Amino acid sequence: MEWVLASGNQKKLKELTDILAPLGVTVRPQSDFAVPEAEETGLTFVENAILKARNAAHHTGLPAISDDSGLEVDALNGAPGIYSARFAGAGASDADNNRKLTESLREMPNASRRARYQCVIVFMRHADDPVPVICQGSWEGEIQMTPTGEGGFGYDPHFFVPEAGCSAAEMCAHDKHRLSHRGKALSQFMTIAKARLIDAANTN
């Protein structure tokens, strides 16, 4: 069984394949199929995740799984939010986005550093699937101005997790999968996917 991931991000691909391994599914990035990037014209994580999954399914003919995630910072009124990957502009690197994040907060020295990661996972059996699976997870933390850790990606070096006592970039993969927004959303998805696979096996 083969699915397409509506992303070419190799670090995201590894996180998803590690968590989805018990399903026995091969997940390939859409870059393997030269799928053009979907236009993320939605105003919510849910809308953009659906757009990306539908686009990947349409171009490959495979079931598609997508992830739309981002960081919400209370002091910035929820920014960068759905624009997390391009907070510093189109084509921005993680370093560019992190620099803009910390510069924005330095202008607000007394503001709260409270923040959270959000993740929405969408699975579509085909491009015209009228009932996509939608799962959501969030991860509470706070922004630290000095980055720590070499792991993870995105804003992880600046995302301090109080319950772990370290940044997301300092966590081992096992702990991150257990606590993270993506891990929580995928845990929900795994429960649904396993039930559907069992039902399909019993039907055949």
Phi and psi in degrees as GROMACS dihedral restraints (atoms count N, CA, C in turn):
[ dihedral_restraints ]
;  ai    aj    ak    al  type     phi  dphi    fc
    3     4     5     6     1  -129.1    20    10
    4     5     6     7     1   133.6    20    10
    6     7     8     9     1  -121.9    20    10
    7     8     9    10     1   159.5    20    10
    9    10    11    12     1  -110.3    20    10
   10    11    12    13     1   135.6    20    10
   12    13    14    15     1   -91.5    20    10
   13    14    15    16     1   127.1    20    10
   15    16    17    18     1   -78.5    20    10
   16    17    18    19     1    58.2    20    10
   18    19    20    21     1  -167.7    20    10
   19    20    21    22     1   156.5    20    10
   21    22    23    24     1  -110.3    20    10
   22    23    24    25     1     6.0    20    10
   24    25    26    27     1   -70.1    20    10
   25    26    27    28     1   113.4    20    10
   27    28    29    30     1   -68.8    20    10
   28    29    30    31     1   -33.8    20    10
   30    31    32    33     1   -69.8    20    10
   31    32    33    34     1   -38.7    20    10
   33    34    35    36     1   -67.2    20    10
   34    35    36    37     1   -39.9    20    10
   36    37    38    39     1   -58.9    20    10
   37    38    39    40     1   -43.5    20    10
   39    40    41    42     1   -64.5    20    10
   40    41    42    43     1   -42.4    20    10
   42    43    44    45     1   -59.9    20    10
   43    44    45    46     1   -45.9    20    10
   45    46    47    48     1   -67.1    20    10
   46    47    48    49     1   -44.3    20    10
   48    49    50    51     1   -66.5    20    10
   49    50    51    52     1   -35.1    20    10
   51    52    53    54     1   -61.5    20    10
   52    53    54    55     1   -45.4    20    10
   54    55    56    57     1   -74.7    20    10
   55    56    57    58     1   -35.5    20    10
   57    58    59    60     1   -85.5    20    10
   58    59    60    61     1    -3.5    20    10
   60    61    62    63     1   -50.8    20    10
   61    62    63    64     1   -40.6    20    10
   63    64    65    66     1   -60.1    20    10
   64    65    66    67     1   -18.1    20    10
   66    67    68    69     1   -79.0    20    10
   67    68    69    70     1   -14.1    20    10
   69    70    71    72     1    70.2    20    10
   70    71    72    73     1    27.6    20    10
   72    73    74    75     1  -102.5    20    10
   73    74    75    76     1   139.1    20    10
   75    76    77    78     1   -90.3    20    10
   76    77    78    79     1   120.2    20    10
   78    79    80    81     1  -107.5    20    10
   79    80    81    82     1   121.0    20    10
   81    82    83    84     1  -114.1    20    10
   82    83    84    85     1   141.3    20    10
   84    85    86    87     1   -70.2    20    10
   85    86    87    88     1   150.8    20    10
   87    88    89    90     1   -63.9    20    10
   88    89    90    91     1   -19.5    20    10
   90    91    92    93     1   -64.7    20    10
   91    92    93    94     1   -23.5    20    10
   93    94    95    96     1   -64.6    20    10
   94    95    96    97     1   -22.6    20    10
   96    97    98    99     1  -111.1    20    10
   97    98    99   100     1     9.1    20    10
   99   100   101   102     1    56.5    20    10
  100   101   102   103     1    38.1    20    10
  102   103   104   105     1   -73.9    20    10
  103   104   105   106     1   128.1    20    10
  105   106   107   108     1   -68.5    20    10
  106   107   108   109     1   148.9    20    10
  108   109   110   111     1   -63.7    20    10
  109   110   111   112     1   138.5    20    10
  111   112   113   114     1   -72.9    20    10
  112   113   114   115     1   148.4    20    10
  114   115   116   117     1   -80.1    20    10
  115   116   117   118     1   116.2    20    10
  117   118   119   120     1   -85.5    20    10
  118   119   120   121     1    78.5    20    10
  120   121   122   123     1   -94.1    20    10
  121   122   123   124     1    -0.2    20    10
  123   124   125   126     1   -71.6    20    10
  124   125   126   127     1   163.7    20    10
  126   127   128   129     1  -106.1    20    10
  127   128   129   130     1     3.1    20    10
  129   130   131   132     1  -137.8    20    10
  130   131   132   133     1   163.2    20    10
  132   133   134   135     1   -60.2    20    10
  133   134   135   136     1   -39.3    20    10
  135   136   137   138     1   -62.7    20    10
  136   137   138   139     1   -47.8    20    10
  138   139   140   141     1   -60.9    20    10
  139   140   141   142     1   -44.9    20    10
  141   142   143   144     1   -68.7    20    10
  142   143   144   145     1   -36.0    20    10
  144   145   146   147     1   -64.9    20    10
  145   146   147   148     1   -39.4    20    10
  147   148   149   150     1   -66.0    20    10
  148   149   150   151     1   -44.0    20    10
  150   151   152   153     1   -58.6    20    10
  151   152   153   154     1   -42.6    20    10
  153   154   155   156     1   -69.4    20    10
  154   155   156   157     1   -42.7    20    10
  156   157   158   159     1   -65.2    20    10
  157   158   159   160     1   -43.5    20    10
  159   160   161   162     1   -63.4    20    10
  160   161   162   163     1   -40.6    20    10
  162   163   164   165     1   -62.5    20    10
  163   164   165   166     1   -45.1    20    10
  165   166   167   168     1   -66.5    20    10
  166   167   168   169     1   -40.9    20    10
  168   169   170   171     1   -66.1    20    10
  169   170   171   172     1   -40.3    20    10
  171   172   173   174     1   -61.8    20    10
  172   173   174   175     1   -42.7    20    10
  174   175   176   177     1   -82.2    20    10
  175   176   177   178     1   -19.3    20    10
  177   178   179   180     1  -112.0    20    10
  178   179   180   181     1   -22.7    20    10
  180   181   182   183     1    75.4    20    10
  181   182   183   184     1     9.6    20    10
  183   184   185   186     1  -105.2    20    10
  184   185   186   187     1   156.7    20    10
  186   187   188   189     1   -57.2    20    10
  187   188   189   190     1   142.8    20    10
  189   190   191   192     1  -126.2    20    10
  190   191   192   193     1   142.5    20    10
  192   193   194   195     1  -123.1    20    10
  193   194   195   196     1   134.6    20    10
  195   196   197   198     1  -129.2    20    10
  196   197   198   199     1   160.4    20    10
  198   199   200   201     1  -136.1    20    10
  199   200   201   202     1   121.3    20    10
  201   202   203   204     1  -119.5    20    10
  202   203   204   205     1   119.3    20    10
  204   205   206   207     1  -140.5    20    10
  205   206   207   208     1   164.8    20    10
  207   208   209   210     1  -176.7    20    10
  208   209   210   211     1   177.2    20    10
  210   211   212   213     1  -107.8    20    10
  211   212   213   214     1   133.7    20    10
  213   214   215   216     1  -112.7    20    10
  214   215   216   217     1   127.0    20    10
  216   217   218   219     1  -115.0    20    10
  217   218   219   220     1   122.3    20    10
  219   220   221   222     1   -58.5    20    10
  220   221   222   223     1   -43.3    20    10
  222   223   224   225     1   -65.5    20    10
  223   224   225   226     1   -19.7    20    10
  225   226   227   228     1  -103.5    20    10
  226   227   228   229     1    21.1    20    10
  228   229   230   231     1    58.1    20    10
  229   230   231   232     1    37.5    20    10
  231   232   233   234     1    90.8    20    10
  232   233   234   235     1    -5.9    20    10
  234   235   236   237     1   -72.2    20    10
  235   236   237   238     1   154.3    20    10
  237   238   239   240     1   -78.8    20    10
  238   239   240   241     1   -15.3    20    10
  240   241   242   243     1    56.3    20    10
  241   242   243   244     1  -130.6    20    10
  243   244   245   246     1   -68.2    20    10
  244   245   246   247     1   -10.9    20    10
  246   247   248   249     1   -99.8    20    10
  247   248   249   250     1    18.7    20    10
  249   250   251   252     1   -56.2    20    10
  250   251   252   253     1   -41.2    20    10
  252   253   254   255     1   -73.5    20    10
  253   254   255   256     1   -17.7    20    10
  255   256   257   258     1  -130.6    20    10
  256   257   258   259     1    34.4    20    10
  258   259   260   261     1   -58.4    20    10
  259   260   261   262     1   -40.0    20    10
  261   262   263   264     1   -92.6    20    10
  262   263   264   265     1     8.9    20    10
  264   265   266   267     1   120.0    20    10
  265   266   267   268     1   165.3    20    10
  267   268   269   270     1   -58.9    20    10
  268   269   270   271     1   133.9    20    10
  270   271   272   273     1    77.6    20    10
  271   272   273   274     1    10.8    20    10
  273   274   275   276     1   -65.5    20    10
  274   275   276   277     1   144.7    20    10
  276   277   278   279     1   -87.1    20    10
  277   278   279   280     1   168.1    20    10
  279   280   281   282     1   -56.3    20    10
  280   281   282   283     1   -41.5    20    10
  282   283   284   285     1   -62.1    20    10
  283   284   285   286     1   -40.7    20    10
  285   286   287   288     1   -62.1    20    10
  286   287   288   289     1   -46.2    20    10
  288   289   290   291     1   -66.1    20    10
  289   290   291   292     1   -41.2    20    10
  291   292   293   294     1   -65.2    20    10
  292   293   294   295     1   -37.1    20    10
  294   295   296   297     1   -63.6    20    10
  295   296   297   298     1   -44.0    20    10
  297   298   299   300     1   -65.1    20    10
  298   299   300   301     1   -39.0    20    10
  300   301   302   303     1   -59.3    20    10
  301   302   303   304     1   -52.1    20    10
  303   304   305   306     1   -68.5    20    10
  304   305   306   307     1   -36.1    20    10
  306   307   308   309     1   -64.5    20    10
  307   308   309   310     1   -38.9    20    10
  309   310   311   312     1   -63.1    20    10
  310   311   312   313     1   -39.2    20    10
  312   313   314   315     1   -77.6    20    10
  313   314   315   316     1   -28.7    20    10
  315   316   317   318     1   -65.1    20    10
  316   317   318   319     1   -26.2    20    10
  318   319   320   321     1   -75.6    20    10
  319   320   321   322     1    -7.5    20    10
  321   322   323   324     1  -129.0    20    10
  322   323   324   325     1    68.3    20    10
  324   325   326   327     1   -58.8    20    10
  325   326   327   328     1   -27.3    20    10
  327   328   329   330     1  -101.3    20    10
  328   329   330   331     1     5.9    20    10
  330   331   332   333     1   -76.2    20    10
  331   332   333   334     1   155.3    20    10
  333   334   335   336     1   -65.2    20    10
  334   335   336   337     1   144.6    20    10
  336   337   338   339     1   -99.6    20    10
  337   338   339   340     1     9.7    20    10
  339   340   341   342     1   -64.4    20    10
  340   341   342   343     1   138.0    20    10
  342   343   344   345     1  -154.7    20    10
  343   344   345   346     1   170.0    20    10
  345   346   347   348     1  -153.0    20    10
  346   347   348   349     1   149.3    20    10
  348   349   350   351     1   -91.2    20    10
  349   350   351   352     1   142.5    20    10
  351   352   353   354     1  -120.8    20    10
  352   353   354   355     1   145.0    20    10
  354   355   356   357     1  -141.8    20    10
  355   356   357   358     1   133.3    20    10
  357   358   359   360     1  -120.9    20    10
  358   359   360   361     1   124.6    20    10
  360   361   362   363     1  -104.0    20    10
  361   362   363   364     1   130.4    20    10
  363   364   365   366     1  -124.3    20    10
  364   365   366   367     1   135.2    20    10
  366   367   368   369     1  -123.1    20    10
  367   368   369   370     1   129.1    20    10
  369   370   371   372     1  -124.9    20    10
  370   371   372   373     1   129.8    20    10
  372   373   374   375     1   -68.0    20    10
  373   374   375   376     1   -30.0    20    10
  375   376   377   378     1  -161.4    20    10
  376   377   378   379     1   171.2    20    10
  378   379   380   381     1   -62.9    20    10
  379   380   381   382     1   -24.6    20    10
  381   382   383   384     1  -103.7    20    10
  382   383   384   385     1    16.9    20    10
  384   385   386   387     1   -57.1    20    10
  385   386   387   388     1   117.3    20    10
  387   388   389   390     1   -81.5    20    10
  388   389   390   391     1   -11.5    20    10
  390   391   392   393     1  -131.5    20    10
  391   392   393   394     1    68.6    20    10
  393   394   395   396     1   -63.2    20    10
  394   395   396   397     1   148.8    20    10
  396   397   398   399     1   -79.8    20    10
  397   398   399   400     1   129.2    20    10
  399   400   401   402     1  -126.0    20    10
  400   401   402   403     1   121.6    20    10
  402   403   404   405     1  -128.3    20    10
  403   404   405   406     1   144.2    20    10
  405   406   407   408     1  -134.3    20    10
  406   407   408   409     1   142.8    20    10
  408   409   410   411     1  -142.6    20    10
  409   410   411   412     1   150.1    20    10
  411   412   413   414     1  -131.9    20    10
  412   413   414   415     1   159.9    20    10
  414   415   416   417     1  -141.2    20    10
  415   416   417   418     1   112.8    20    10
  417   418   419   420     1   -82.0    20    10
  418   419   420   421     1   143.8    20    10
  420   421   422   423     1  -168.6    20    10
  421   422   423   424     1  -158.8    20    10
  423   424   425   426     1  -147.3    20    10
  424   425   426   427     1   157.2    20    10
  426   427   428   429     1   -88.4    20    10
  427   428   429   430     1   126.5    20    10
  429   430   431   432     1  -102.5    20    10
  430   431   432   433     1   138.2    20    10
  432   433   434   435     1   -73.9    20    10
  433   434   435   436     1   -27.7    20    10
  435   436   437   438     1  -101.9    20    10
  436   437   438   439     1   122.6    20    10
  438   439   440   441     1   -70.5    20    10
  439   440   441   442     1   146.3    20    10
  441   442   443   444     1  -138.2    20    10
  442   443   444   445     1   146.4    20    10
  444   445   446   447     1    92.9    20    10
  445   446   447   448     1   153.6    20    10
  447   448   449   450     1  -113.9    20    10
  448   449   450   451     1    -7.3    20    10
  450   451   452   453     1   -88.8    20    10
  451   452   453   454     1  -175.1    20    10
  453   454   455   456     1    66.8    20    10
  454   455   456   457     1  -160.5    20    10
  456   457   458   459     1  -160.7    20    10
  457   458   459   460     1   178.1    20    10
  459   460   461   462     1    65.2    20    10
  460   461   462   463     1  -128.9    20    10
  462   463   464   465     1   -91.6    20    10
  463   464   465   466     1     8.3    20    10
  465   466   467   468     1   -51.7    20    10
  466   467   468   469     1   -41.1    20    10
  468   469   470   471     1   -64.1    20    10
  469   470   471   472     1   -21.6    20    10
  471   472   473   474     1  -101.6    20    10
  472   473   474   475     1    -4.0    20    10
  474   475   476   477     1   -96.8    20    10
  475   476   477   478     1   102.3    20    10
  477   478   479   480     1   -87.8    20    10
  478   479   480   481     1   131.2    20    10
  480   481   482   483     1  -107.7    20    10
  481   482   483   484     1   102.9    20    10
  483   484   485   486     1   -54.9    20    10
  484   485   486   487     1   -40.8    20    10
  486   487   488   489     1   -68.5    20    10
  487   488   489   490     1   -21.2    20    10
  489   490   491   492     1   -99.6    20    10
  490   491   492   493     1   -17.5    20    10
  492   493   494   495     1    71.1    20    10
  493   494   495   496     1    24.5    20    10
  495   496   497   498     1  -158.3    20    10
  496   497   498   499     1   175.2    20    10
  498   499   500   501     1   -80.5    20    10
  499   500   501   502     1   163.2    20    10
  501   502   503   504     1   -61.6    20    10
  502   503   504   505     1   -29.1    20    10
  504   505   506   507     1   -74.8    20    10
  505   506   507   508     1   -12.1    20    10
  507   508   509   510     1   -99.0    20    10
  508   509   510   511     1    -4.5    20    10
  510   511   512   513     1   -84.6    20    10
  511   512   513   514     1   148.6    20    10
  513   514   515   516     1   -74.1    20    10
  514   515   516   517     1   159.9    20    10
  516   517   518   519     1   -58.9    20    10
  517   518   519   520     1   -40.3    20    10
  519   520   521   522     1   -60.2    20    10
  520   521   522   523     1   -48.5    20    10
  522   523   524   525     1   -68.3    20    10
  523   524   525   526     1   -37.4    20    10
  525   526   527   528     1   -66.0    20    10
  526   527   528   529     1   -43.2    20    10
  528   529   530   531     1   -59.9    20    10
  529   530   531   532     1   -35.1    20    10
  531   532   533   534     1   -73.2    20    10
  532   533   534   535     1   -36.4    20    10
  534   535   536   537     1  -101.7    20    10
  535   536   537   538     1   -23.9    20    10
  537   538   539   540     1   -73.3    20    10
  538   539   540   541     1   162.9    20    10
  540   541   542   543     1   -58.0    20    10
  541   542   543   544     1   -43.2    20    10
  543   544   545   546     1   -69.2    20    10
  544   545   546   547     1   -40.3    20    10
  546   547   548   549     1   -61.6    20    10
  547   548   549   550     1   -41.0    20    10
  549   550   551   552     1   -67.6    20    10
  550   551   552   553     1   -43.4    20    10
  552   553   554   555     1   -64.5    20    10
  553   554   555   556     1   -40.7    20    10
  555   556   557   558     1   -71.2    20    10
  556   557   558   559     1   -29.8    20    10
  558   559   560   561     1   -63.1    20    10
  559   560   561   562     1   -43.0    20    10
  561   562   563   564     1   -60.5    20    10
  562   563   564   565     1   -44.9    20    10
  564   565   566   567     1   -63.1    20    10
  565   566   567   568     1   -40.6    20    10
  567   568   569   570     1   -59.3    20    10
  568   569   570   571     1   -41.6    20    10
  570   571   572   573     1   -60.5    20    10
  571   572   573   574     1   -45.5    20    10
  573   574   575   576     1   -67.7    20    10
  574   575   576   577     1   -44.9    20    10
  576   577   578   579     1   -63.8    20    10
  577   578   579   580     1   -42.5    20    10
  579   580   581   582     1   -61.7    20    10
  580   581   582   583     1   -42.3    20    10
  582   583   584   585     1   -63.5    20    10
  583   584   585   586     1   -40.3    20    10
  585   586   587   588     1   -68.7    20    10
  586   587   588   589     1   -39.0    20    10
  588   589   590   591     1   -66.1    20    10
  589   590   591   592     1   -38.8    20    10
  591   592   593   594     1   -65.6    20    10
  592   593   594   595     1   -43.8    20    10
  594   595   596   597     1   -61.8    20    10
  595   596   597   598     1   -41.4    20    10
  597   598   599   600     1   -64.5    20    10
  598   599   600   601     1   -40.2    20    10
  600   601   602   603     1   -65.2    20    10
  601   602   603   604     1   -38.8    20    10
  603   604   605   606     1   -72.5    20    10
  604   605   606   607     1   -25.9    20    10
  606   607   608   609     1   -76.2    20    10
  607   608   609   610     1   -36.7    20    10
